[in-house]
Amino acid sequence: MDQLSNEQLSIMFLSLGTLLIVARILGEASLWIGQPAVLGEMLAGVVLGPTILGTVAPGIFDELFPAKGANALVLSGLTNVYIALFLLVTGLEMDLKTVFAQGRAVLLVGALSIIFPFAIGFGVAWTLPTMIGFEPKANLLNFALFVATALSISSLPILSKTLMDLNLYRTNFGAICIAAAVLNDLIGWLLFAAILAMIQGQGTGGGVATTILMTIGFALGMLTIGRWLCHRILPWLQAYTHWPGGLLAALVALAFFCAALTEWIGVHAIFGAFLVGVAVGDSPHFNRRTRWMLDQFISFIFAPVFFATIGLRVNFAENFHLPLVVVFFTIACVGKIAGALLGAKLSGLENRESWAVAFGLNSRGSMEIILGFLALRNGLIGEQLFVALVITAMGTSIMCGPLVKALLSTDKSLSLASCITAHGFVNPLEANDRKGAIEELAALVSADVGIEASVIAESVWRRERQMASGTQNCIALPTAGIEGLPSPAIAVGMSPTGVDFQSFDGRPAQLVALILVPPKHEADQRRLGGEIAQLFKQWKVRQTALHAPTRTEFLAILKTEDAMKEPLGAA
C-alpha cells in the first residue's frame, strides 16, 4: 500500500485536530493562571494518553493514537518535523552578540551554572545510578553524560517569557540571564549531540569519533561561515522575494536541509534546525516582525501538538516513582542554583539579584522535556526517569516567575512622577530614529541634572547597541547608569508616528522614556521601567498621553486615579 486509506486519513486528521485543540485549551488555561503554556500542552498529552483516556476509554485511545501501523508512522514523522521547527524558533531567540556584550559576567554565570550541575549530575549518575533510574540495558557512561547534560541546560523560552512578563527583559539583569541561558543551551545541545553520536555512531559509517568530529565541524561552520553567509543573503531575500513569505520559506527550507545533514551525520535532525536558528537569529536583517510571525505559527500550532504527543506513549500514573522524583528534582535544583549563584556573586551582582539569576536559570521547561523525549526514544533512559524529568522541568518552570519577582521587588516609595525632570517632556519628538530620540531626550534632561548631554547620550547609546530597549505595546525604555547623577531622572518623549526601538512585537515606540540612574542603582531602573510599562500598556492611557501637550498634563495622567488603579512596580 503506497498511500493511506480513507479511514486512516480520517483518523490522522481527527487525532491531529484533537491534539491541537486540547493542547491549546489547556495551554491557554495555563497562561491564564500565570504559568508557561507548555505546562498545559503537556497535560493535554496526559489527558489524551494512556494515563487518563487509555484507562477510561482504551478503545477510543487505541483508535485515535495507535501504537503501530501507518498512522503511528505518520504521527512520528510529523512529530520530528514539529520538534525541528520548534528548535529553529528556539535558536532564533539566541542572540550571540548579547553573550559577547556581557563579557565577564555572562562567562562566570554561564560557565559555573553549567559546570556545577554537570559535575553533580555526572557524579550521582556514575556512582549511584540505580538511585536515579538507571536501567541495566543502557550504557552507564552515556546515561551519566545524559543526566549531567539534562541538569545543565536552562529553558530559554520560559526564561524569556518570564522576564518579559516582569518587564525585566531589557535590563542589565535580564541581559545577563538571557546571555547565560543562551550559553547553557548552546553548550547543552552540543553535548547532547555528542551523546547521540556515541549512541548512534553509525550515521556515516565512520564510527563514533568521525560522527563527533563531523558534528563539531558542522556546528563551528554554521556559527562562523554559515552565520556570515546568512547575514549577507537575508538582504537579497528581502529585496527580491515576496515579504515575508519568501524569507520564511527560505529559512524553513534551510532548516530542513541542515536537519537532514545532521541526521545523516548520525545525530538528531533537530540539531541542524537549531543551529540554523542560532546562525540567523542575531542578524540585523532578520526583521522582528518576521520573527514574531514565524514564532506565532510554530509555537501555537506545531509545538502544542508535539508536547501533547509526549504524553501519548507514557503512563505518568504507573511510572510515577516518588523517591526518584524527589532525588532528581533536588540534585537538579542544588546544582544549577549553586553554580549560577556563585557565578552571579563573583560577577559583582548584589545578593538579591544573584539569587534571582540562580532561580531564573533553574527553569528547565521545554528544553529538558525535549532532551528527555529524545533520550527515551533512543533507549537511554526508562519511563520512570522520564516522568521524573518532566516533573522537574515543569516544577522548576513554575517556580521561576514568582521567585524572581519576589527577589527583585523594591521599595515603592520612589515616585515615577517625581523623577520626571522639569524639562523632561516633549510632544512630539522630532527624531525619527532611536539614536536621534536618545540624543533629543538627553538634551532635555541635561540642564536639569547638570551633566553634559553628549555624556548622557553616549552612555545610553552604548547600552542601546548591546540590547535594544523596545519592549512591547509601543513603549521603549532606553537607560544607563550615569556617574555623578545624584538620583534617578526621567525624560519622556511622545511620537505619534513611532520610532523603531526593535520591540518584541515589531511595533514602533510611541512613548520613549529615557531612564537615568546612579551607578549600581539598577533596582531603581527596574522599578521605574516596570511602572511605566505596566501603566502605559493600557491603550486608552497611552492614547491620552499622546495628546498631552505639556509636562503638567502628562503628570496629571500619571496621577489620575483611573490610570493608577492597576498594581504597579511589576519588577
C-alpha positions as CSV (number, residue, x, y, z in Angstrom):
1,M,0.0,0.0,0.0
2,D,1.6,3.3,-1.1
3,Q,-1.0,5.7,0.4
4,L,-3.2,6.0,3.4
5,S,-6.7,4.7,3.1
6,N,-9.7,7.0,3.6
7,E,-10.2,5.6,7.1
8,Q,-6.5,6.2,8.0
9,L,-6.6,9.7,6.7
10,S,-9.8,10.4,8.7
11,I,-8.0,9.1,11.9
12,M,-4.9,11.1,11.1
13,F,-6.8,14.4,10.8
14,L,-9.1,13.6,13.8
15,S,-6.1,12.8,16.0
16,L,-4.2,15.9,15.0
17,G,-7.2,18.1,15.5
18,T,-7.9,16.6,18.9
19,L,-4.3,17.0,20.0
20,L,-4.2,20.6,18.8
21,I,-7.5,21.8,20.3
22,V,-7.0,20.1,23.7
23,A,-3.4,21.3,23.9
24,R,-4.3,24.9,23.1
25,I,-7.2,24.9,25.5
26,L,-5.1,23.7,28.3
27,G,-2.2,25.9,27.2
28,E,-4.4,29.0,27.3
29,A,-5.6,27.9,30.8
30,S,-2.0,27.6,31.9
31,L,-1.2,31.1,30.6
32,W,-4.3,32.4,32.3
33,I,-3.0,31.3,35.7
34,G,0.4,32.8,35.0
35,Q,2.2,29.6,34.1
36,P,4.0,28.5,30.9
37,A,1.8,27.3,28.0
38,V,3.9,24.1,27.8
39,L,2.6,23.0,31.1
40,G,-1.0,22.8,29.8
41,E,0.2,21.4,26.5
42,M,2.0,18.5,28.3
43,L,-1.1,18.0,30.4
44,A,-3.1,17.5,27.2
45,G,-0.9,14.5,26.4
46,V,-1.5,13.1,29.9
47,V,-5.3,13.5,29.4
48,L,-5.3,12.0,25.9
49,G,-2.7,9.4,26.6
50,P,-2.7,6.1,28.5
51,T,-2.7,7.9,31.8
52,I,-6.4,9.0,31.5
53,L,-8.0,8.3,28.2
54,G,-6.3,5.0,27.8
55,T,-7.5,4.0,31.2
56,V,-11.0,5.3,31.0
57,A,-11.7,4.5,27.3
58,P,-8.9,2.3,25.9
59,G,-10.8,1.5,22.7
60,I,-11.1,5.2,21.8
61,F,-7.4,5.8,22.7
62,D,-6.2,2.9,20.6
63,E,-8.3,4.0,17.6
64,L,-7.1,7.6,17.8
65,F,-3.5,7.0,18.7
66,P,-2.4,3.5,17.5
67,A,1.0,2.4,18.7
68,K,1.8,0.6,15.4
69,G,0.8,0.9,11.8
70,A,0.6,3.7,9.2
71,N,-1.0,6.3,11.5
72,A,1.7,5.7,14.1
73,L,4.4,6.3,11.5
74,V,2.7,9.4,10.2
75,L,2.4,10.9,13.7
76,S,6.0,10.0,14.4
77,G,7.2,11.7,11.2
78,L,5.1,14.8,11.9
79,T,6.5,15.0,15.4
80,N,10.0,15.1,14.1
81,V,9.1,18.0,11.8
82,Y,7.3,19.9,14.6
83,I,10.2,19.5,17.0
84,A,12.7,20.6,14.4
85,L,10.7,23.7,13.7
86,F,10.3,24.4,17.4
87,L,14.1,24.2,17.8
88,L,14.5,26.5,14.8
89,V,12.5,29.1,16.7
90,T,14.4,28.5,19.9
91,G,17.7,29.1,18.0
92,L,16.3,32.3,16.6
93,E,16.0,33.6,20.2
94,M,19.7,33.1,20.8
95,D,21.5,36.4,20.2
96,L,25.2,35.7,20.2
97,K,26.0,39.4,20.3
98,T,24.3,39.6,23.7
99,V,26.6,36.9,25.0
100,F,29.7,38.7,23.8
101,A,28.5,42.1,25.0
102,Q,28.0,41.0,28.7
103,G,31.6,39.8,28.9
104,R,32.9,38.7,32.3
105,A,29.5,38.5,34.0
106,V,28.0,36.1,31.5
107,L,31.1,33.9,31.3
108,L,31.1,33.5,35.1
109,V,27.4,32.9,35.4
110,G,27.1,30.8,32.2
111,A,30.2,28.6,32.9
112,L,29.5,27.9,36.6
113,S,25.8,27.3,36.0
114,I,26.9,24.5,33.6
115,I,29.9,23.1,35.5
116,F,28.2,22.7,38.9
117,P,25.1,20.8,37.8
118,F,27.1,18.8,35.2
119,A,29.6,17.7,37.8
120,I,26.9,16.8,40.4
121,G,24.7,15.1,37.9
122,F,27.5,13.0,36.4
123,G,28.8,12.1,39.9
124,V,25.5,10.9,41.2
125,A,24.6,9.1,38.0
126,W,28.0,7.4,37.8
127,T,28.3,6.4,41.5
128,L,24.7,5.8,42.4
129,P,23.0,5.0,39.0
130,T,20.1,2.9,40.4
131,M,19.1,5.7,42.7
132,I,18.1,7.9,39.7
133,G,16.6,5.3,37.4
134,F,19.4,3.6,35.5
135,E,18.3,0.6,33.6
136,P,20.8,-2.3,33.1
137,K,20.3,-2.4,29.4
138,A,21.6,1.1,29.0
139,N,25.3,2.2,28.7
140,L,26.4,3.7,32.1
141,L,28.7,6.3,30.6
142,N,26.1,7.5,28.1
143,F,23.5,7.5,30.9
144,A,25.7,9.6,33.2
145,L,26.6,12.0,30.5
146,F,22.9,12.5,29.6
147,V,21.9,13.1,33.2
148,A,24.7,15.6,33.6
149,T,23.7,17.4,30.4
150,A,19.9,17.4,31.2
151,L,20.7,19.0,34.5
152,S,22.9,21.7,32.9
153,I,20.6,23.3,30.5
154,S,18.1,26.1,31.1
155,S,14.8,26.9,29.3
156,L,15.5,30.0,27.2
157,P,11.8,30.2,26.1
158,I,10.5,30.0,29.6
159,L,13.1,32.5,31.0
160,S,12.5,35.0,28.2
161,K,8.7,34.9,28.7
162,T,9.2,35.4,32.5
163,L,11.5,38.3,32.0
164,M,9.1,39.9,29.5
165,D,6.1,39.5,31.8
166,L,8.1,41.1,34.7
167,N,9.4,43.9,32.4
168,L,12.9,42.8,33.1
169,Y,14.0,41.6,29.6
170,R,15.6,44.8,28.6
171,T,17.5,45.4,31.8
172,N,21.1,44.6,32.8
173,F,19.8,41.8,34.9
174,G,17.7,40.4,32.1
175,A,20.7,40.6,29.7
176,I,22.9,38.6,32.0
177,C,20.1,35.9,32.5
178,I,19.4,35.6,28.8
179,A,23.1,35.5,27.7
180,A,23.8,32.9,30.4
181,A,20.8,30.8,29.2
182,V,22.0,31.1,25.6
183,L,25.4,29.8,26.7
184,N,23.8,27.0,28.7
185,D,21.6,25.8,25.9
186,L,24.2,26.1,23.2
187,I,26.7,24.0,25.1
188,G,24.0,21.7,26.3
189,W,22.8,20.9,22.8
190,L,26.4,20.4,21.6
191,L,27.0,17.9,24.5
192,F,23.7,16.1,23.7
193,A,24.7,15.9,20.1
194,A,27.9,14.2,21.1
195,I,26.0,11.7,23.3
196,L,23.7,10.9,20.4
197,A,26.7,10.4,18.3
198,M,28.1,7.9,20.8
199,I,24.8,6.0,20.8
200,Q,24.1,6.1,17.1
201,G,27.6,6.5,15.8
202,Q,26.8,4.7,12.6
203,G,25.3,7.6,10.7
204,T,28.1,8.0,8.1
205,G,29.6,4.6,8.6
206,G,32.8,6.1,10.1
207,G,32.3,5.3,13.7
208,V,31.7,7.4,16.8
209,A,34.9,9.6,16.5
210,T,34.1,10.5,12.9
211,T,30.5,11.4,13.9
212,I,31.6,13.6,16.8
213,L,34.2,15.4,14.7
214,M,31.7,16.0,11.9
215,T,29.2,17.3,14.3
216,I,31.7,19.7,15.9
217,G,32.8,20.8,12.4
218,F,29.3,21.4,11.2
219,A,28.5,23.4,14.4
220,L,31.6,25.6,14.0
221,G,30.9,26.1,10.3
222,M,27.3,27.2,10.9
223,L,28.3,29.6,13.7
224,T,31.1,31.2,11.7
225,I,30.9,30.9,7.9
226,G,27.2,30.0,7.9
227,R,26.3,32.9,10.1
228,W,28.3,35.3,7.9
229,L,26.6,33.9,4.7
230,C,23.1,34.3,6.3
231,H,23.8,37.9,7.2
232,R,24.6,38.6,3.5
233,I,21.8,36.5,1.9
234,L,19.0,37.9,4.0
235,P,19.0,41.4,2.4
236,W,18.9,39.8,-1.0
237,L,15.8,37.7,0.0
238,Q,14.1,40.8,1.4
239,A,14.8,42.8,-1.7
240,Y,13.9,40.2,-4.4
241,T,11.3,37.9,-2.9
242,H,7.8,38.5,-1.6
243,W,7.9,39.6,2.1
244,P,7.6,37.8,4.5
245,G,6.7,34.6,2.7
246,G,9.9,34.4,0.6
247,L,12.1,34.8,3.6
248,L,10.2,32.4,5.8
249,A,10.2,29.7,3.1
250,A,14.0,30.1,2.6
251,L,14.6,29.9,6.4
252,V,12.4,26.8,6.9
253,A,14.0,25.1,3.8
254,L,17.5,25.8,5.1
255,A,16.4,24.3,8.5
256,F,15.2,21.2,6.8
257,F,18.4,20.8,4.7
258,C,20.6,21.2,7.8
259,A,18.3,18.8,9.7
260,A,18.8,16.2,7.0
261,L,22.5,16.7,7.2
262,T,22.8,16.3,11.0
263,E,20.6,13.2,10.8
264,W,22.9,11.8,8.1
265,I,25.9,12.6,10.2
266,G,24.5,10.5,13.0
267,V,23.0,13.0,15.4
268,H,19.3,14.0,15.6
269,A,17.8,16.2,12.9
270,I,16.7,18.9,15.4
271,F,20.4,19.8,16.0
272,G,20.7,21.1,12.4
273,A,17.5,23.1,12.6
274,F,18.6,24.6,16.0
275,L,21.9,25.8,14.6
276,V,20.2,27.4,11.6
277,G,18.2,29.4,14.1
278,V,21.3,30.5,16.0
279,A,23.1,31.5,12.8
280,V,20.2,33.6,11.6
281,G,18.8,34.9,15.0
282,D,21.1,37.9,15.6
283,S,21.2,39.2,12.1
284,P,20.1,42.8,11.9
285,H,18.4,41.9,8.6
286,F,16.0,39.4,10.2
287,N,13.0,41.6,10.8
288,R,11.4,41.3,14.2
289,R,8.0,41.2,12.7
290,T,9.0,38.2,10.6
291,R,10.5,36.5,13.7
292,W,7.2,37.1,15.6
293,M,5.1,35.7,12.7
294,L,7.1,32.6,12.5
295,D,7.1,32.1,16.3
296,Q,3.4,32.6,16.5
297,F,2.7,30.0,13.8
298,I,5.1,27.4,15.2
299,S,4.6,28.0,18.9
300,F,0.8,27.9,18.7
301,I,0.2,25.2,16.1
302,F,3.2,22.8,15.8
303,A,4.7,23.0,19.2
304,P,1.5,22.2,21.1
305,V,0.9,19.1,19.1
306,F,4.5,17.9,19.7
307,F,4.3,18.5,23.5
308,A,0.9,16.8,23.6
309,T,2.3,13.7,21.8
310,I,4.9,13.2,24.5
311,G,2.2,12.1,26.9
312,L,0.7,9.6,24.4
313,R,3.3,6.8,25.0
314,V,4.0,7.1,28.7
315,N,1.6,6.3,31.5
316,F,2.5,9.0,34.1
317,A,0.5,7.4,36.9
318,E,2.1,4.0,36.6
319,N,5.6,5.4,36.2
320,F,5.5,8.0,38.9
321,H,8.1,7.0,41.5
322,L,8.2,9.5,44.3
323,P,11.7,8.8,45.7
324,L,13.1,9.1,42.2
325,V,11.2,12.4,41.6
326,V,12.4,13.8,44.9
327,V,16.1,12.9,44.3
328,F,16.2,14.1,40.7
329,F,14.4,17.4,41.5
330,T,16.7,18.0,44.4
331,I,20.0,17.5,42.6
332,A,18.7,19.5,39.6
333,C,17.9,22.5,41.8
334,V,21.0,22.3,44.0
335,G,23.5,22.0,41.2
336,K,22.0,24.8,39.0
337,I,21.2,27.2,41.8
338,A,24.6,26.8,43.5
339,G,26.5,27.3,40.2
340,A,24.5,30.3,39.0
341,L,24.5,31.9,42.4
342,L,28.3,31.6,42.8
343,G,28.8,33.0,39.2
344,A,26.5,35.9,39.8
345,K,28.2,36.8,43.1
346,L,31.7,36.6,41.5
347,S,30.5,38.9,38.7
348,G,29.6,41.6,41.2
349,L,25.8,41.3,41.4
350,E,24.1,42.1,44.7
351,N,22.7,39.3,46.9
352,R,19.1,39.5,45.8
353,E,20.0,39.8,42.1
354,S,22.3,36.8,42.4
355,W,19.6,34.7,43.9
356,A,17.2,35.9,41.2
357,V,19.7,34.9,38.4
358,A,20.0,31.5,40.0
359,F,16.3,30.8,40.2
360,G,15.8,32.2,36.6
361,L,18.4,29.8,35.2
362,N,17.0,27.0,37.2
363,S,13.9,26.8,35.0
364,R,14.2,23.8,32.6
365,G,10.8,23.7,30.8
366,S,10.6,22.7,27.2
367,M,14.4,22.2,26.7
368,E,14.7,19.5,29.3
369,I,11.5,17.8,28.1
370,I,12.8,17.6,24.6
371,L,16.1,16.1,25.8
372,G,14.2,13.6,27.8
373,F,11.9,12.7,24.9
374,L,14.9,12.0,22.6
375,A,16.7,10.1,25.4
376,L,13.6,7.9,26.0
377,R,13.2,7.2,22.3
378,N,16.9,6.2,22.0
379,G,16.7,3.8,24.9
380,L,19.0,5.9,27.1
381,I,16.5,6.3,30.0
382,G,13.5,4.5,31.2
383,E,9.9,5.7,31.6
384,Q,10.2,6.4,35.4
385,L,13.2,8.7,34.9
386,F,11.4,10.4,32.0
387,V,8.4,11.1,34.2
388,A,10.8,12.5,37.0
389,L,12.5,14.6,34.4
390,V,9.2,16.1,33.1
391,I,8.0,16.9,36.6
392,T,11.4,18.5,37.3
393,A,11.1,20.6,34.2
394,M,7.6,21.7,35.0
395,G,8.3,22.3,38.7
396,T,11.4,24.5,38.1
397,S,9.5,26.5,35.5
398,I,6.5,27.1,37.8
399,M,9.0,28.3,40.5
400,C,10.8,30.7,38.2
401,G,8.4,33.7,37.8
402,P,7.1,34.1,41.4
403,L,10.6,33.7,43.0
404,V,12.3,36.1,40.6
405,K,9.5,38.7,41.1
406,A,9.7,38.3,44.9
407,L,13.5,38.6,45.0
408,L,13.6,41.7,42.8
409,S,10.7,43.6,44.5
410,T,11.9,47.0,45.5
411,D,11.0,49.9,47.8
412,K,8.0,51.6,46.1
413,S,8.4,54.9,47.8
414,L,10.3,56.2,44.7
415,S,7.7,58.2,42.8
416,L,7.6,58.0,39.0
417,A,6.2,61.5,38.7
418,S,8.9,63.0,40.9
419,C,11.6,61.5,38.7
420,I,10.5,63.3,35.5
421,T,12.7,66.4,35.4
422,A,11.5,70.0,35.0
423,H,12.2,69.9,31.2
424,G,11.8,66.2,30.8
425,F,8.9,66.0,28.5
426,V,8.4,66.6,24.8
427,N,5.5,66.0,22.5
428,P,6.1,65.4,19.7
429,L,9.6,64.0,19.4
430,E,11.3,65.4,16.3
431,A,13.7,62.5,15.9
432,N,12.6,59.5,13.7
433,D,15.3,57.0,14.7
434,R,16.4,55.7,18.1
435,K,19.8,57.3,18.3
436,G,18.2,60.7,17.4
437,A,15.5,60.1,20.0
438,I,18.0,59.3,22.7
439,E,20.1,62.5,21.9
440,E,16.9,64.6,21.9
441,L,15.8,63.4,25.3
442,A,19.4,63.6,26.7
443,A,19.5,67.3,25.7
444,L,16.2,67.9,27.6
445,V,17.4,66.3,30.8
446,S,21.0,67.6,30.6
447,A,20.3,71.0,32.2
448,D,18.2,69.6,34.9
449,V,20.8,67.1,36.2
450,G,23.9,69.2,35.4
451,I,25.6,66.6,33.2
452,E,26.6,67.2,29.5
453,A,24.0,65.9,27.0
454,S,26.8,64.2,25.0
455,V,27.9,62.2,28.0
456,I,24.3,61.1,28.7
457,A,23.6,60.2,25.1
458,E,26.8,58.3,24.7
459,S,26.2,56.2,27.8
460,V,22.7,55.4,26.8
461,W,23.6,54.6,23.2
462,R,26.4,52.4,24.3
463,R,23.9,50.2,26.2
464,E,21.3,50.5,23.5
465,R,23.7,48.9,21.0
466,Q,24.2,46.0,23.4
467,M,20.5,45.4,23.9
468,A,17.7,47.4,22.2
469,S,15.2,48.9,24.7
470,G,12.0,48.5,22.9
471,T,9.6,46.4,25.0
472,Q,6.0,46.0,23.7
473,N,2.8,48.0,23.5
474,C,4.6,50.8,21.6
475,I,7.0,51.6,24.6
476,A,10.8,52.0,24.7
477,L,12.8,52.4,27.8
478,P,16.4,53.4,27.0
479,T,18.5,53.6,30.1
480,A,22.0,54.0,31.6
481,G,23.8,54.3,34.9
482,I,25.4,57.8,34.9
483,E,28.4,58.8,37.1
484,G,27.7,61.9,39.2
485,L,23.9,61.6,39.0
486,P,22.5,62.1,42.5
487,S,19.1,60.5,41.9
488,P,17.0,58.9,39.2
489,A,16.0,61.2,36.4
490,I,13.5,60.6,33.5
491,A,12.7,62.3,30.3
492,V,9.7,61.3,28.2
493,G,9.1,61.8,24.5
494,M,5.9,61.1,22.7
495,S,6.0,60.2,19.0
496,P,2.6,59.8,17.2
497,T,4.3,58.1,14.2
498,G,6.6,56.0,16.3
499,V,10.3,55.3,16.5
500,D,11.8,51.8,15.8
501,F,13.4,50.6,19.0
502,Q,13.4,46.9,18.0
503,S,10.5,46.0,20.2
504,F,9.4,42.4,20.9
505,D,6.2,42.8,18.8
506,G,7.8,44.7,16.0
507,R,5.7,47.9,16.7
508,P,7.4,51.3,16.8
509,A,7.6,53.1,20.1
510,Q,5.2,56.0,20.6
511,L,6.3,56.5,24.2
512,V,10.1,56.8,24.8
513,A,11.1,57.1,28.4
514,L,14.8,57.9,29.0
515,I,15.6,56.5,32.5
516,L,18.9,57.6,34.1
517,V,20.0,56.2,37.4
518,P,23.2,56.5,39.5
519,P,25.7,53.6,39.0
520,K,24.7,50.4,40.8
521,H,21.1,51.6,41.2
522,E,19.6,49.1,38.7
523,A,16.9,48.2,41.1
524,D,15.5,51.8,40.7
525,Q,15.7,51.4,36.9
526,R,13.8,48.1,37.0
527,R,11.2,49.7,39.3
528,L,10.6,52.8,37.2
529,G,10.7,50.9,33.9
530,G,8.3,48.3,35.2
531,E,5.9,51.0,36.4
532,I,6.0,52.8,33.0
533,A,5.5,49.6,31.1
534,Q,2.6,48.5,33.4
535,L,0.8,51.8,33.3
536,F,1.0,52.5,29.6
537,K,0.3,49.0,28.4
538,Q,-3.3,50.2,28.5
539,W,-4.2,51.5,25.1
540,K,-6.5,54.2,26.5
541,V,-3.9,55.7,28.8
542,R,-1.3,55.6,26.0
543,Q,-3.6,57.4,23.6
544,T,-4.4,60.0,26.2
545,A,-0.6,60.6,26.8
546,L,-0.1,61.0,23.0
547,H,-2.3,64.1,23.2
548,A,-0.7,65.6,26.3
549,P,1.0,68.8,25.0
550,T,2.8,69.7,28.2
551,R,4.7,68.1,31.2
552,T,1.9,69.2,33.5
553,E,-0.8,67.4,31.6
554,F,1.4,64.3,31.3
555,L,1.9,64.3,35.1
556,A,-1.8,64.7,35.6
557,I,-2.3,61.4,33.6
558,L,0.2,59.7,35.9
559,K,-1.6,60.7,38.9
560,T,-5.1,60.1,37.7
561,E,-6.9,57.5,39.9
562,D,-8.3,55.6,37.0
563,A,-4.9,55.2,35.3
564,M,-3.2,54.1,38.5
565,K,-5.7,51.6,39.8
566,E,-3.8,48.6,38.4
567,P,-0.9,47.4,40.6
568,L,2.4,49.0,39.6
569,G,6.0,48.0,40.0
570,A,5.9,44.7,38.3
571,A,9.6,44.5,38.5
